[in-house]
């Protein structure tokens, strides 16, 4: 079965690909070509991204609280039709930049953790693009964070299979940015608390 939306039956091909990524990630990424073109994976990612913008925007228009989507979605207007239309139009532009930058960051970590013997940037880009399948459902309130965690699992499986590495190394590649962000957040909080305590002691 094709790993990208089929040219002659795009809807069926897209749904088939989404089902494979979501429910058979090991098999999907293991047989996914490492190179070929950027168009198919990017189109798949953008469709998922656009679905999230479209349906999430409809929820905002219906005044349904939405606190768990990506930051770009949370920053949209207060449920106006204009804001919804703007998000649909500009979401693909932001999506293109986001997936290429994300793949670049992940590829740097692949080089550091997996080593020079890896399948390269395009293979990593394909993992980043296809794990975007979670966008099809992350717009749903409350369920969003859980789906996001599943997206991390998909990324770990994808990196492991496509670069032929271990689960531990793949998990390090995917989780390291979160760990660094967590550590930096705590350092900032500790520094801020120390500054407040120091000011309070000095002002006595």
C-alpha positions in Angstrom: 0.0 0.0 0.0 1.2 3.5 -0.8 2.7 5.6 2.0 1.5 8.9 0.5 -2.0 9.9 -0.6 -2.8 8.1 -3.9 -2.9 10.4 -6.9 -6.0 9.0 -8.5 -8.0 8.5 -5.3 -6.7 11.2 -3.0 -9.4 10.9 -0.2 -9.1 7.1 0.0 -5.3 7.3 -0.1 -5.1 10.0 2.6 -7.4 8.1 4.9 -5.5 4.9 4.3 -2.2 6.6 5.1 -3.6 8.3 8.2 -4.9 4.9 9.5 -1.6 3.2 8.9 0.4 6.0 10.7 -2.0 6.1 13.7 -2.6 2.4 14.2 0.4 0.6 12.5 3.3 3.0 13.1 6.0 0.4 13.3 5.1 -1.2 10.0 4.4 2.1 8.3 7.7 3.8 9.2 9.7 0.6 8.6 8.6 0.4 5.0 8.5 4.1 4.3 11.0 5.1 1.6 13.8 7.2 3.2 14.0 9.5 0.2 12.0 10.3 -2.9 10.2 13.7 -2.6 9.1 16.2 0.0 5.7 16.8 -1.7 3.8 13.8 -0.6 4.7 13.9 3.1 4.3 17.7 3.2 0.8 17.5 1.6 -0.2 15.0 4.1 1.0 17.2 7.0 -0.7 20.3 5.6 -4.1 18.5 5.2 -4.0 17.4 8.8 -2.9 20.9 9.8 -5.8 22.5 7.8 -8.3 20.1 9.3 -7.2 21.2 12.8 -7.6 24.9 11.8 -10.9 24.4 10.2 -12.6 22.3 12.9 -11.0 24.1 15.8 -12.1 27.4 14.3 -15.7 26.1 14.1 -15.5 25.2 17.8 -14.4 28.8 18.6 -17.2 30.2 16.5 -19.6 28.1 18.5 -18.0 29.5 21.7 -16.6 26.2 22.8 -13.7 26.7 25.2 -10.4 25.6 23.6 -7.4 25.6 25.9 -5.4 22.6 24.8 -4.6 23.3 21.1 -1.2 24.5 19.8 -0.2 28.0 20.8 -0.8 29.4 17.3 -4.4 28.2 17.6 -4.9 29.6 21.1 -3.7 33.0 19.9 -6.5 33.3 17.3 -9.2 35.9 17.5 -12.2 35.5 19.9 -14.1 33.2 17.6 -14.8 35.7 14.8 -15.5 34.6 11.3 -12.7 36.8 10.0 -10.3 35.2 12.5 -11.4 31.7 11.4 -11.0 32.4 7.7 -7.6 34.0 8.3 -6.5 30.9 10.2 -7.6 28.6 7.4 -5.7 30.7 4.8 -2.5 31.3 6.8 -2.3 27.9 8.6 -0.6 26.2 5.6 2.1 28.9 5.5 2.9 28.5 9.2 2.6 24.7 8.9 5.3 24.6 6.1 7.8 26.6 8.2 7.0 24.7 11.4 7.5 21.2 9.9 10.8 22.1 8.1 12.2 23.8 11.2 11.0 20.9 13.5 12.7 18.4 11.2 15.9 20.4 11.3 16.0 20.4 15.1 15.2 16.7 15.3 17.9 15.9 12.7 20.5 17.8 14.7 19.6 15.6 17.7 19.7 12.5 15.5 23.3 13.4 14.5 24.2 13.9 18.2 22.4 10.8 19.6 22.2 8.3 16.8 25.5 9.4 15.1 26.6 10.1 11.5 25.3 6.8 10.2 21.6 7.8 9.8 19.2 8.2 6.9 19.5 12.0 6.7 17.3 15.0 6.9 14.7 14.0 4.4 14.0 10.8 6.4 13.6 12.8 9.6 11.3 15.2 7.7 9.1 12.3 6.7 8.7 11.3 10.4 7.9 14.9 11.4 5.3 15.2 8.5 3.5 11.9 9.1 3.3 12.2 12.9 1.3 15.4 12.1 -1.6 12.9 11.8 -2.5 13.8 15.4 -3.6 17.2 14.2 -6.7 15.5 12.9 -8.0 15.1 16.4 -6.0 17.5 18.7 -8.6 20.2 18.1 -11.0 18.3 20.3 -11.2 19.9 23.7 -9.8 18.0 26.7 -8.7 15.0 24.5 -6.0 17.2 22.9 -3.3 16.7 25.5 -3.7 12.9 25.5 -3.5 12.8 21.7 -0.3 15.0 22.0 1.3 12.3 24.2 0.4 9.7 21.5 2.1 11.9 19.0 5.3 11.7 21.0 5.0 7.9 20.9 4.5 8.0 17.1 7.6 10.2 16.8 9.7 7.8 18.8 8.6 4.8 16.7 9.2 6.8 13.5 12.7 7.9 14.5 13.6 4.4 15.6 12.4 2.6 12.5 13.4 5.1 9.9 17.0 5.6 11.2 17.4 1.9 12.3 18.3 2.8 15.9 17.2 1.7 19.4 14.1 2.7 21.2 16.2 4.4 23.9 18.1 6.6 21.4 14.9 7.4 19.5 13.2 8.4 22.8 16.2 10.6 23.7 16.0 12.4 20.4 12.3 13.1 20.8 12.2 13.8 24.5 15.4 15.8 24.9 13.9 19.1 23.8 11.1 18.7 26.4 13.5 17.8 29.1 15.7 20.9 28.3 12.6 23.1 28.2 11.5 21.7 31.6 14.9 22.2 33.1 15.2 25.8 31.8 11.7 26.6 33.2 12.7 25.3 36.6 15.9 27.3 36.5 14.0 30.5 35.6 11.5 29.8 38.5 14.3 29.1 41.0 16.2 32.2 39.9 13.1 34.4 40.1 12.3 33.0 43.6 15.9 33.6 44.8 15.7 37.2 43.5 12.4 37.8 45.3 13.8 36.4 48.6 17.0 38.3 48.2 15.1 41.5 47.6 12.9 40.8 50.6 15.9 40.2 52.9 17.8 43.2 51.7 14.7 45.5 52.2 14.4 44.6 55.9 
